[in-house]
Amino acid sequence: MPALRALPPEVTWTLGGGTALALTLNHRVSYDIDVFFETASALRLLSPQRNALVRALSDRWQEPGNYLKIEGADGDIDILVAMTLTEEATRSFMLDGQAVAVETPAEILAKKFRYRGSMFQVRDIFDALAIVDGSPTDFAQAVRADPGGARRARDRIARIAPRYREEIGEAVNPTETGAALLDRDPMTVVDAITRSLNA
Protein backbone atom coordinates (compact mmCIF):
# COMPACT_ATOMS: atom_id res chain seq x y z
CA MET A 1 0.00 0.00 0.00
CA PRO A 2 1.64 3.25 -1.08
CA ALA A 3 0.38 5.08 2.01
CA LEU A 4 2.35 2.73 4.27
CA ARG A 5 5.51 3.09 2.19
CA ALA A 6 5.19 6.89 2.44
CA LEU A 7 5.23 6.91 6.26
CA PRO A 8 8.28 8.29 8.08
CA PRO A 9 10.83 5.50 8.69
CA GLU A 10 10.37 5.66 12.46
CA VAL A 11 6.67 4.75 12.11
CA THR A 12 6.89 0.98 11.74
CA TRP A 13 4.02 -1.41 11.16
CA THR A 14 3.24 -5.11 11.03
CA LEU A 15 0.79 -7.18 9.04
CA GLY A 16 -1.35 -9.25 11.40
CA GLY A 17 -4.73 -10.91 11.74
CA GLY A 18 -6.23 -13.55 9.48
CA THR A 19 -4.32 -12.56 6.35
CA ALA A 20 -0.96 -12.85 8.12
CA LEU A 21 -2.01 -16.16 9.64
CA ALA A 22 -3.11 -17.45 6.24
CA LEU A 23 0.31 -16.52 4.78
CA THR A 24 1.95 -18.75 7.38
CA LEU A 25 -0.52 -21.63 7.73
CA ASN A 26 -2.37 -21.57 4.39
CA HIS A 27 -5.57 -22.65 6.13
CA ARG A 28 -8.11 -20.14 4.79
CA VAL A 29 -8.65 -17.28 2.41
CA SER A 30 -8.73 -13.94 4.19
CA TYR A 31 -10.25 -10.86 2.58
CA ASP A 32 -9.46 -8.23 5.20
CA ILE A 33 -6.08 -6.72 6.03
CA ASP A 34 -5.04 -5.88 9.60
CA VAL A 35 -2.15 -3.44 9.96
CA PHE A 36 -0.77 -2.88 13.46
CA PHE A 37 1.18 0.08 14.83
CA GLU A 38 2.52 0.63 18.33
CA THR A 39 1.99 4.38 18.20
CA ALA A 40 -1.30 6.24 17.87
CA SER A 41 0.36 8.89 15.69
CA ALA A 42 -0.02 6.44 12.79
CA LEU A 43 -3.79 6.88 12.94
CA ARG A 44 -3.39 10.63 12.42
CA LEU A 45 -0.87 10.14 9.61
CA LEU A 46 -3.16 7.68 7.82
CA SER A 47 -6.45 9.47 8.40
CA PRO A 48 -8.29 9.76 5.06
CA GLN A 49 -9.11 13.33 6.07
CA ARG A 50 -5.38 14.16 5.93
CA ASN A 51 -3.90 11.49 3.66
CA ALA A 52 -4.84 11.56 -0.03
CA LEU A 53 -3.24 8.13 -0.66
CA VAL A 54 -5.56 6.53 1.90
CA ARG A 55 -8.56 8.54 0.73
CA ALA A 56 -7.95 7.24 -2.82
CA LEU A 57 -8.55 3.67 -1.59
CA SER A 58 -12.20 4.23 -0.68
CA ASP A 59 -14.75 6.91 0.05
CA ARG A 60 -16.04 4.83 2.97
CA TRP A 61 -14.20 4.61 6.27
CA GLN A 62 -14.71 4.53 10.02
CA GLU A 63 -12.48 6.61 12.25
CA PRO A 64 -13.70 6.49 15.86
CA GLY A 65 -10.31 7.48 17.28
CA ASN A 66 -8.80 4.20 18.46
CA TYR A 67 -8.62 2.53 15.04
CA LEU A 68 -9.21 3.25 11.37
CA LYS A 69 -11.25 1.01 9.07
CA ILE A 70 -11.08 1.55 5.32
CA GLU A 71 -14.10 -0.18 3.79
CA GLY A 72 -13.49 -1.79 0.43
CA ALA A 73 -15.57 -3.83 -2.01
CA ASP A 74 -13.19 -6.80 -1.76
CA GLY A 75 -12.43 -6.50 1.96
CA ASP A 76 -11.61 -3.97 4.63
CA ILE A 77 -8.29 -2.59 5.82
CA ASP A 78 -8.17 -2.21 9.60
CA ILE A 79 -5.44 0.02 11.00
CA LEU A 80 -5.00 -0.65 14.70
CA VAL A 81 -2.79 0.39 17.58
CA ALA A 82 -1.63 -2.46 19.80
CA MET A 83 1.53 -3.32 21.69
CA THR A 84 3.58 -6.36 20.77
CA LEU A 85 2.84 -9.24 23.15
CA THR A 86 5.40 -11.91 22.26
CA GLU A 87 9.20 -11.89 22.05
CA GLU A 88 9.70 -12.78 18.40
CA ALA A 89 6.51 -11.19 17.13
CA THR A 90 7.24 -11.02 13.39
CA ARG A 91 8.91 -12.76 10.49
CA SER A 92 9.97 -11.06 7.29
CA PHE A 93 7.95 -11.92 4.16
CA MET A 94 8.45 -10.59 0.66
CA LEU A 95 5.17 -9.10 -0.58
CA ASP A 96 5.07 -7.29 -3.91
CA GLY A 97 8.86 -7.03 -3.85
CA GLN A 98 8.96 -5.42 -0.40
CA ALA A 99 10.06 -6.98 2.89
CA VAL A 100 7.09 -6.84 5.26
CA ALA A 101 7.06 -7.67 8.98
CA VAL A 102 4.34 -10.34 9.23
CA GLU A 103 3.17 -11.31 12.70
CA THR A 104 3.80 -14.86 13.86
CA PRO A 105 0.92 -17.18 14.74
CA ALA A 106 1.87 -16.69 18.41
CA GLU A 107 1.54 -12.90 18.18
CA ILE A 108 -1.71 -13.08 16.22
CA LEU A 109 -3.32 -15.49 18.67
CA ALA A 110 -2.00 -13.57 21.70
CA LYS A 111 -3.72 -10.45 20.35
CA LYS A 112 -6.94 -12.40 19.78
CA PHE A 113 -6.75 -13.54 23.41
CA ARG A 114 -5.97 -10.04 24.70
CA TYR A 115 -8.49 -8.04 22.72
CA ARG A 116 -11.21 -10.57 21.85
CA GLY A 117 -10.91 -13.36 24.40
CA SER A 118 -14.43 -12.98 25.77
CA MET A 119 -15.82 -12.33 22.26
CA PHE A 120 -14.17 -15.21 20.36
CA GLN A 121 -16.10 -16.11 17.22
CA VAL A 122 -16.23 -19.38 15.29
CA ARG A 123 -13.67 -17.97 12.81
CA ASP A 124 -11.30 -17.37 15.73
CA ILE A 125 -11.76 -20.99 16.80
CA PHE A 126 -10.91 -22.10 13.25
CA ASP A 127 -7.73 -20.01 13.35
CA ALA A 128 -6.83 -21.38 16.79
CA LEU A 129 -7.34 -24.96 15.56
CA ALA A 130 -5.00 -24.22 12.65
CA ILE A 131 -2.35 -23.01 15.11
CA VAL A 132 -2.83 -26.02 17.42
CA ASP A 133 -2.25 -28.31 14.43
CA GLY A 134 0.30 -26.34 12.43
CA SER A 135 2.34 -24.57 15.09
CA PRO A 136 1.73 -25.89 18.63
CA THR A 137 4.78 -24.04 19.97
CA ASP A 138 3.25 -20.75 18.80
CA PHE A 139 -0.04 -21.74 20.45
CA ALA A 140 1.64 -22.31 23.83
CA GLN A 141 3.58 -19.05 23.48
CA ALA A 142 0.34 -17.13 22.85
CA VAL A 143 -1.23 -18.58 26.00
CA ARG A 144 1.86 -17.63 28.03
CA ALA A 145 1.75 -14.08 26.59
CA ASP A 146 -1.77 -13.46 27.94
CA PRO A 147 -3.01 -16.17 30.33
CA GLY A 148 -6.03 -14.08 31.39
CA GLY A 149 -7.13 -13.55 27.81
CA ALA A 150 -6.57 -17.23 27.08
CA ARG A 151 -8.83 -18.16 30.02
CA ARG A 152 -11.54 -15.82 28.75
CA ALA A 153 -11.24 -17.33 25.28
CA ARG A 154 -11.39 -20.85 26.73
CA ASP A 155 -14.63 -20.04 28.56
CA ARG A 156 -16.12 -18.40 25.47
CA ILE A 157 -15.14 -21.32 23.20
CA ALA A 158 -16.72 -23.81 25.61
CA ARG A 159 -19.97 -21.79 25.44
CA ILE A 160 -20.14 -21.52 21.64
CA ALA A 161 -18.61 -24.91 20.77
CA PRO A 162 -22.02 -26.56 20.15
CA ARG A 163 -22.67 -24.24 17.21
CA TYR A 164 -19.16 -24.38 15.67
CA ARG A 165 -19.85 -27.03 13.02
CA GLU A 166 -23.18 -25.42 12.16
CA GLU A 167 -21.68 -21.94 11.57
CA ILE A 168 -18.09 -22.46 10.45
CA GLY A 169 -18.94 -23.23 6.82
CA GLU A 170 -20.39 -19.73 6.44
CA ALA A 171 -17.72 -18.02 8.56
CA VAL A 172 -14.59 -19.02 6.61
CA ASN A 173 -13.41 -19.90 3.13
CA PRO A 174 -10.97 -22.75 3.86
CA THR A 175 -8.13 -23.77 1.61
CA GLU A 176 -7.64 -27.43 0.76
CA THR A 177 -5.26 -27.59 3.73
CA GLY A 178 -7.77 -25.96 6.08
CA ALA A 179 -10.83 -27.95 4.99
CA ALA A 180 -10.07 -30.69 7.52
CA LEU A 181 -10.49 -28.15 10.33
CA LEU A 182 -14.19 -27.73 9.52
CA ASP A 183 -14.97 -31.03 11.25
CA ARG A 184 -12.54 -30.69 14.14
CA ASP A 185 -13.88 -30.55 17.67
CA PRO A 186 -13.55 -26.96 18.93
CA MET A 187 -12.96 -28.36 22.40
CA THR A 188 -9.49 -29.24 21.10
CA VAL A 189 -8.67 -25.55 21.57
CA VAL A 190 -10.11 -25.56 25.09
CA ASP A 191 -7.95 -28.57 25.97
CA ALA A 192 -4.85 -26.99 24.39
CA ILE A 193 -5.35 -23.78 26.38
CA THR A 194 -5.75 -25.75 29.61
CA ARG A 195 -2.59 -27.78 28.90
CA SER A 196 -0.61 -24.64 28.14
CA LEU A 197 -1.86 -22.89 31.28
CA ASN A 198 -0.87 -25.89 33.40
CA ALA A 199 2.54 -26.42 31.78
FITIKOL-538871 format. One record per residue (C-alpha): residue in three letters; x, y, z; residue number from 1. Coordinates in steps of 0.5 Angstrom, whole numbers, plus 2048, in hexadecimal, padded with zeros to 3 digits. Example, Ala and Ser with C-alpha at 12.3 -4.5 7.8 and 13.67 -1.06 7.14 Angstrom:
{ALA {819 7F7 810} 1}
{SER {81B 7FE 80E} 2}
This chain:
{MET {800 800 800} 1}
{PRO {803 807 7FE} 2}
{ALA {801 80A 804} 3}
{LEU {805 805 809} 4}
{ARG {80B 806 804} 5}
{ALA {80A 80E 805} 6}
{LEU {80A 80E 80D} 7}
{PRO {811 811 810} 8}
{PRO {816 80B 811} 9}
{GLU {815 80B 819} 10}
{VAL {80D 809 818} 11}
{THR {80E 802 817} 12}
{TRP {808 7FD 816} 13}
{THR {806 7F6 816} 14}
{LEU {802 7F2 812} 15}
{GLY {7FD 7EE 817} 16}
{GLY {7F7 7EA 817} 17}
{GLY {7F4 7E5 813} 18}
{THR {7F7 7E7 80D} 19}
{ALA {7FE 7E6 810} 20}
{LEU {7FC 7E0 813} 21}
{ALA {7FA 7DD 80C} 22}
{LEU {801 7DF 80A} 23}
{THR {804 7DB 80F} 24}
{LEU {7FF 7D5 80F} 25}
{ASN {7FB 7D5 809} 26}
{HIS {7F5 7D3 80C} 27}
{ARG {7F0 7D8 80A} 28}
{VAL {7EF 7DD 805} 29}
{SER {7EF 7E4 808} 30}
{TYR {7EC 7EA 805} 31}
{ASP {7ED 7F0 80A} 32}
{ILE {7F4 7F3 80C} 33}
{ASP {7F6 7F4 813} 34}
{VAL {7FC 7F9 814} 35}
{PHE {7FE 7FA 81B} 36}
{PHE {802 800 81E} 37}
{GLU {805 801 825} 38}
{THR {804 809 824} 39}
{ALA {7FD 80C 824} 40}
{SER {801 812 81F} 41}
{ALA {800 80D 81A} 42}
{LEU {7F8 80E 81A} 43}
{ARG {7F9 815 819} 44}
{LEU {7FE 814 813} 45}
{LEU {7FA 80F 810} 46}
{SER {7F3 813 811} 47}
{PRO {7EF 814 80A} 48}
{GLN {7EE 81B 80C} 49}
{ARG {7F5 81C 80C} 50}
{ASN {7F8 817 807} 51}
{ALA {7F6 817 800} 52}
{LEU {7FA 810 7FF} 53}
{VAL {7F5 80D 804} 54}
{ARG {7EF 811 801} 55}
{ALA {7F0 80E 7FA} 56}
{LEU {7EF 807 7FD} 57}
{SER {7E8 808 7FF} 58}
{ASP {7E3 80E 800} 59}
{ARG {7E0 80A 806} 60}
{TRP {7E4 809 80D} 61}
{GLN {7E3 809 814} 62}
{GLU {7E7 80D 818} 63}
{PRO {7E5 80D 820} 64}
{GLY {7EB 80F 823} 65}
{ASN {7EE 808 825} 66}
{TYR {7EF 805 81E} 67}
{LEU {7EE 807 817} 68}
{LYS {7EA 802 812} 69}
{ILE {7EA 803 80B} 70}
{GLU {7E4 800 808} 71}
{GLY {7E5 7FC 801} 72}
{ALA {7E1 7F8 7FC} 73}
{ASP {7E6 7F2 7FC} 74}
{GLY {7E7 7F3 804} 75}
{ASP {7E9 7F8 809} 76}
{ILE {7EF 7FB 80C} 77}
{ASP {7F0 7FC 813} 78}
{ILE {7F5 800 816} 79}
{LEU {7F6 7FF 81D} 80}
{VAL {7FA 801 823} 81}
{ALA {7FD 7FB 828} 82}
{MET {803 7F9 82B} 83}
{THR {807 7F3 82A} 84}
{LEU {806 7EE 82E} 85}
{THR {80B 7E8 82D} 86}
{GLU {812 7E8 82C} 87}
{GLU {813 7E6 825} 88}
{ALA {80D 7EA 822} 89}
{THR {80E 7EA 81B} 90}
{ARG {812 7E6 815} 91}
{SER {814 7EA 80F} 92}
{PHE {810 7E8 808} 93}
{MET {811 7EB 801} 94}
{LEU {80A 7EE 7FF} 95}
{ASP {80A 7F1 7F8} 96}
{GLY {812 7F2 7F8} 97}
{GLN {812 7F5 7FF} 98}
{ALA {814 7F2 806} 99}
{VAL {80E 7F2 80B} 100}
{ALA {80E 7F1 812} 101}
{VAL {809 7EB 812} 102}
{GLU {806 7E9 819} 103}
{THR {808 7E2 81C} 104}
{PRO {802 7DE 81D} 105}
{ALA {804 7DF 825} 106}
{GLU {803 7E6 824} 107}
{ILE {7FD 7E6 820} 108}
{LEU {7F9 7E1 825} 109}
{ALA {7FC 7E5 82B} 110}
{LYS {7F9 7EB 829} 111}
{LYS {7F2 7E7 828} 112}
{PHE {7F3 7E5 82F} 113}
{ARG {7F4 7EC 831} 114}
{TYR {7EF 7F0 82D} 115}
{ARG {7EA 7EB 82C} 116}
{GLY {7EA 7E5 831} 117}
{SER {7E3 7E6 834} 118}
{MET {7E0 7E7 82D} 119}
{PHE {7E4 7E2 829} 120}
{GLN {7E0 7E0 822} 121}
{VAL {7E0 7D9 81F} 122}
{ARG {7E5 7DC 81A} 123}
{ASP {7E9 7DD 81F} 124}
{ILE {7E8 7D6 822} 125}
{PHE {7EA 7D4 81B} 126}
{ASP {7F1 7D8 81B} 127}
{ALA {7F2 7D5 822} 128}
{LEU {7F1 7CE 81F} 129}
{ALA {7F6 7D0 819} 130}
{ILE {7FB 7D2 81E} 131}
{VAL {7FA 7CC 823} 132}
{ASP {7FC 7C7 81D} 133}
{GLY {801 7CB 819} 134}
{SER {805 7CF 81E} 135}
{PRO {803 7CC 825} 136}
{THR {80A 7D0 828} 137}
{ASP {806 7D6 826} 138}
{PHE {800 7D5 829} 139}
{ALA {803 7D3 830} 140}
{GLN {807 7DA 82F} 141}
{ALA {801 7DE 82E} 142}
{VAL {7FE 7DB 834} 143}
{ARG {804 7DD 838} 144}
{ALA {804 7E4 835} 145}
{ASP {7FC 7E5 838} 146}
{PRO {7FA 7E0 83D} 147}
{GLY {7F4 7E4 83F} 148}
{GLY {7F2 7E5 838} 149}
{ALA {7F3 7DE 836} 150}
{ARG {7EE 7DC 83C} 151}
{ARG {7E9 7E0 83A} 152}
{ALA {7EA 7DD 833} 153}
{ARG {7E9 7D6 835} 154}
{ASP {7E3 7D8 839} 155}
{ARG {7E0 7DB 833} 156}
{ILE {7E2 7D5 82E} 157}
{ALA {7DF 7D0 833} 158}
{ARG {7D8 7D4 833} 159}
{ILE {7D8 7D5 82B} 160}
{ALA {7DB 7CE 82A} 161}
{PRO {7D4 7CB 828} 162}
{ARG {7D3 7D0 822} 163}
{TYR {7DA 7CF 81F} 164}
{ARG {7D8 7CA 81A} 165}
{GLU {7D2 7CD 818} 166}
{GLU {7D5 7D4 817} 167}
{ILE {7DC 7D3 815} 168}
{GLY {7DA 7D2 80E} 169}
{GLU {7D7 7D9 80D} 170}
{ALA {7DD 7DC 811} 171}
{VAL {7E3 7DA 80D} 172}
{ASN {7E5 7D8 806} 173}
{PRO {7EA 7D2 808} 174}
{THR {7F0 7D0 803} 175}
{GLU {7F1 7C9 802} 176}
{THR {7F5 7C9 807} 177}
{GLY {7F0 7CC 80C} 178}
{ALA {7EA 7C8 80A} 179}
{ALA {7EC 7C3 80F} 180}
{LEU {7EB 7C8 815} 181}
{LEU {7E4 7C9 813} 182}
{ASP {7E2 7C2 816} 183}
{ARG {7E7 7C3 81C} 184}
{ASP {7E4 7C3 823} 185}
{PRO {7E5 7CA 826} 186}
{MET {7E6 7C7 82D} 187}
{THR {7ED 7C6 82A} 188}
{VAL {7EF 7CD 82B} 189}
{VAL {7EC 7CD 832} 190}
{ASP {7F0 7C7 834} 191}
{ALA {7F6 7CA 831} 192}
{ILE {7F5 7D0 835} 193}
{THR {7F4 7CD 83B} 194}
{ARG {7FB 7C8 83A} 195}
{SER {7FF 7CF 838} 196}
{LEU {7FC 7D2 83F} 197}
{ASN {7FE 7CC 843} 198}
{ALA {805 7CB 840} 199}
